[in-house]
Amino acid sequence: MVKINHLSSNLPPGRAYLPVFLNTYVTFADVDRGLLPYPITMDFQAPVAHVPSSHRHHNRVLSSRLAPPKVILCDLDGTLIDTMPILADLATDVLEEMYGMERGLARDMYLTTCGLPFIQQLEAICPGDARNQAASDRFEAAKPARCNSAKLSLDTRMALQEMRDHGVRIVVSSNNGTENVHTFIKHNNFPFDLALGFGNGLAKGKAHVELAMKHFAVAREDLMFVGDSLHDGVIADQERLRFIGVAGTFSRERFSLKFPKHTVVDRFGDISSLFWNLAAANG
């Protein structure tokens, strides 16, 4: 692992480096040995130069369709709706105005820690800072005005409907506030089977997983989780869930590097075709 004092500093030549946190870089050998800086679940999308071919993980071509789950848990922001650019802009404003952080760095730090509730993101970015709660309150208060109009895209809605038609129960599992999640449900007029947000003891991960298993009377192996952040993939591994990553906030290559055994799609609308041959079904 290599730490440098300035972004313009020269890294030792002859090796491929992956930026993982502010002024901190690791080699692919470091990744293989698990030598990652705290917080190890966080990363941001950045170009990687001279990646050795032995480390270019590509999503393998499925020799058969994936077995569909009985219940699919779907992250909200960046997964079901394309709100991550909006939230990144808002977070950048808050970090710049309340902490004096440079805008480019502020945006990178937000994306680095995405997938967590914003108050936890702030604790990761500025640990123990007395301004964190006020900054979180400001972010959460401004979020509805910017995001409440977000709608499901047509291909996302069609994929959700295809899964419902095949008997899959669909759950929104988000670290957005519970009130915001229910506002999304109301504005999008889609019959989700369960909508779970952050608050009152609930959060993505164990709490949502256990509630879903109890609500639908299913086993852990009957669930699948879909998300757009690397943190979502970590949650899936921690909870022993099958996982599908949706590229966008993070690249397909980033997902495949960190989670080589999990499936990655370029958009949510591609998910139903992993389970069923839709062309044949519609032909």
Buried (B, 14 or more C-beta within 10 A) or exposed (E): BBEEEEEEEEBEEEBBBBBBBEEBBBBBEBBEEEEBBEBBBBBBBEEBEEBEEEBEBEBEEEEEEBEBBBBBBBBBBBBBBBBBEBBBEBBBBBBBEBBEBEEEBBBBBBBBBBBBBBBBBBBBBBEEBEEBEEBBEBBBEBBBEEBEEBBBBEBBBBBBBBBBEEEBBBBBBBBBBBEBBEBBBEEBEBEBBBBBBBBEEBBBBEBBBEBBBEBBEBEEEBBBBBBBBBBBBBBBBEBEBBBBBBBBBBBBBBBBBBBEEBBBBEBBBBBBBBBBEEEEEEE
